[in-house]
Amino acid sequence: MNLKGMGILLAASALTLPGCIIAVDGGDHDWDHRGWNQVERHELQDLVAMNREATLGMSKAETLGLYPDDLTSLRGSAVDQGHQIEVWSVTAVTRNGDASFSRWLCFYDGTLVELSEDRVDWNDEHTLNRWRSN
């Protein structure tokens, strides 16, 4: 399966992020956290701390080992010119819904090449060229 055929759009990226908690007010909001694992506030803070350890160039096993298994999900995979691409997400929301954490992890041949708060467009040629050069 080629990348263009995947038809999955994962949006803008950032190269390094120290980790943050997204604060959400307790009232009505458009955030949809269905399917996200609920955690206690201290667990969310621990997750942010774990995320600070993730750096580009880490192996997939090393990177995914930083996060609790129940908070990680393989979101897609493809082959680019014979090279394996995998996109994982790490998501959690506090039990009362007042804060959440989301991180997208992109691996190219088992190496972390993108770490982002936002989805990453892995069909974008500029993104692929950057990953290929790593």
Backbone torsions as a table, in degrees:
resi	resn	phi	psi	omega
1	MET	NA	128.9	179.1
2	ASN	-90.7	168.8	-175.2
3	LEU	-66.1	-39.6	-179.0
4	LYS	-63.6	-34.2	-179.1
5	GLY	-72.7	-17.6	-178.6
6	MET	-64.6	-36.9	178.2
7	GLY	63.6	20.5	180.0
8	ILE	-104.5	123.8	178.2
9	LEU	-103.3	121.1	174.0
10	LEU	-116.6	115.9	-166.8
11	ALA	-78.9	-173.8	-166.0
12	ALA	-31.3	160.3	-172.1
13	SER	-133.5	166.0	172.6
14	ALA	-139.6	145.6	-174.9
15	LEU	-76.0	-45.0	178.5
16	THR	-138.4	139.6	179.1
17	LEU	-136.1	128.6	-178.8
18	PRO	-72.3	-12.8	-177.9
19	GLY	103.0	142.5	178.7
20	CYS	-154.7	162.0	173.2
21	ILE	-105.2	133.6	177.2
22	ILE	-92.3	116.0	-179.8
23	ALA	-85.5	133.4	179.8
24	VAL	-124.4	132.2	-179.5
25	ASP	-66.7	160.8	-175.7
26	GLY	-78.7	-6.3	-177.9
27	GLY	-84.7	-162.9	178.7
28	ASP	-68.3	136.7	178.0
29	HIS	-153.6	167.0	-176.3
30	ASP	-89.4	1.2	-178.4
31	TRP	-67.5	130.4	178.8
32	ASP	-113.2	106.8	-178.1
33	HIS	-106.9	17.2	176.3
34	ARG	-58.6	133.9	-179.8
35	GLY	89.1	-11.8	177.0
36	TRP	-80.2	144.1	176.3
37	ASN	-75.9	135.6	179.0
38	GLN	-89.9	139.1	-178.9
39	VAL	-135.5	163.0	173.5
40	GLU	-76.1	159.8	-179.2
41	ARG	-54.4	-45.8	-178.8
42	HIS	-64.9	-32.1	177.4
43	GLU	-68.3	-36.5	177.0
44	LEU	-66.3	-41.4	177.3
45	GLN	-63.8	-38.3	175.8
46	ASP	-63.7	-38.8	178.8
47	LEU	-62.3	-42.2	177.2
48	VAL	-61.8	-42.7	178.7
49	ALA	-63.6	-42.0	178.0
50	MET	-61.7	-39.3	-178.2
51	ASN	-62.7	-30.9	179.4
52	ARG	-64.1	-19.6	179.5
53	GLU	-80.8	-18.2	-177.7
54	ALA	-75.2	129.2	177.8
55	THR	-135.9	149.6	177.8
56	LEU	-58.1	143.4	-179.9
57	GLY	96.5	-10.9	177.6
58	MET	-69.4	154.7	175.1
59	SER	-72.7	159.5	178.7
60	LYS	-60.6	-45.8	-178.9
61	ALA	-60.8	-44.1	-179.6
62	GLU	-64.9	-43.6	-178.8
63	THR	-65.8	-52.8	-178.2
64	LEU	-64.3	-26.7	177.3
65	GLY	-66.4	-16.6	177.9
66	LEU	-73.4	-25.6	-171.7
67	TYR	-109.8	148.4	174.8
68	PRO	-61.0	137.3	-178.0
69	ASP	-55.8	-37.5	-175.8
70	ASP	-73.5	-4.9	178.3
71	LEU	-105.5	-2.9	-177.8
72	THR	-107.4	145.4	178.3
73	SER	-143.3	134.3	171.0
74	LEU	-74.4	120.1	-175.7
75	ARG	-99.9	-18.6	177.9
76	GLY	177.6	158.9	175.8
77	SER	-149.5	155.9	-179.1
78	ALA	-159.8	172.2	175.4
79	VAL	-117.8	130.1	178.4
80	ASP	-118.8	108.9	178.7
81	GLN	49.4	41.8	179.3
82	GLY	85.4	1.5	-179.0
83	HIS	-107.7	138.2	-177.2
84	GLN	-83.1	129.6	173.8
85	ILE	-113.8	134.2	172.5
86	GLU	-132.8	139.0	176.8
87	VAL	-120.6	123.0	179.9
88	TRP	-116.6	154.5	171.7
89	SER	-124.1	151.8	174.1
90	VAL	-124.1	118.1	-176.3
91	THR	-137.6	143.0	176.2
92	ALA	-157.2	151.9	175.8
93	VAL	-137.3	143.6	177.4
94	THR	-65.6	153.6	-176.3
95	ARG	-56.8	-33.5	179.5
96	ASN	-90.2	0.1	174.2
97	GLY	77.2	12.4	-175.6
98	ASP	-87.5	-8.6	178.0
99	ALA	-153.2	150.8	-179.9
100	SER	-143.7	166.5	178.6
101	PHE	-137.1	134.6	177.0
102	SER	-144.2	132.5	177.8
103	ARG	-142.9	138.3	176.4
104	TRP	-107.6	130.2	-178.1
105	LEU	-118.7	122.9	-179.3
106	CYS	-114.5	129.1	-178.9
107	PHE	-117.3	135.1	176.3
108	TYR	-120.0	113.2	-174.6
109	ASP	53.1	41.7	174.6
110	GLY	79.4	9.2	179.2
111	THR	-116.1	134.4	178.6
112	LEU	-67.1	117.1	-178.4
113	VAL	-117.1	-10.1	-179.6
114	GLU	-152.2	134.7	177.9
115	LEU	-135.5	115.3	-169.9
116	SER	-144.4	149.5	170.9
117	GLU	-74.3	-24.6	-176.2
118	ASP	-108.7	158.3	173.9
119	ARG	-59.6	152.9	-176.1
120	VAL	-114.3	134.5	178.8
121	ASP	-81.6	95.1	-177.1
122	TRP	-83.0	1.9	172.2
123	ASN	-93.9	-7.0	-178.5
124	ASP	-76.7	126.1	-176.6
125	GLU	-62.2	-36.2	178.5
126	HIS	-64.5	-41.6	177.4
127	THR	-62.8	-47.3	-179.9
128	LEU	-62.0	-41.6	179.2
129	ASN	-62.6	-39.4	178.4
130	ARG	-63.9	-43.0	-179.9
131	TRP	-66.5	-40.6	-179.0
132	ARG	-62.7	-31.0	-176.0
133	SER	-80.3	-10.7	179.9
134	ASN	-77.9	NA	NA
